[in-house]
Amino acid sequence: GQSVGRSIPVGRAPVDLRLTPDGKSLLVLGYGDGQHAGTLTPVDTATSRPGTPLGVGPAPGSLTISATGTLAYVASYDARTITVVDVTQWRVLATLALPCGPTDLAIMPDSSQLFAACADSSAIIAISLPANRLKAVIAVPSVRQMVMPDQSALLLVVGDNGLASVDTNSDRIMTAKPETGNVVDVVETNDG
């Protein structure tokens, strides 16, 4: 119809969103405003109706979801935590403390491992799932964004002036490629 629908009320200052794998819910992450904690709000995609917002700690900034759509992971830079949300029961399962402030999240296609980028520390934290156990701290030249391809065991890391790939089995940098320009984004090709 090429027209804008009605506004959908969600948490304060939306910063990230993810569609569940079944396409039935859109999870909207709200940053909050300094006085109110951040929230995660489910939106029914068939009706555009928001569900009950769930508190996920102060100033969340990044969100990822498991391949099954049953778990969501929310990064909070200020709190230095990752909040684990049971999407099915709509409740917080756990809060994982990190040694740094996470700025981005990526999850393995089989949901066996979660990666948290810590830009200020030039590190990536590998977390073993479902145990939620810190597995490794991987030093990288810099990190702004991560891409977890569906067809590979290499995590792609976008840095300030370069790209790196991390082997998710050994949690080590496999290649690092400096770039003369400022790398803005990385996407996976259809064939991986």
Secondary structure, DSSP 8 states (H G I E B T S, - for coil): --S-------SSSEEEEEE-TTSSEEEEEE---SSS--EEEEEETTT--B---EE--SSEEEEEE-TTSSEEEEEETTTTEEEEEETTTTEEEEEEE-SS---EEEE-TTSSEEEEEEGGGTEEEEEETTTTEEEEEEE-S--SEEE--TT-SEEEEE-SSEEEEEETTTTEEEEEEE-SS--------TT-
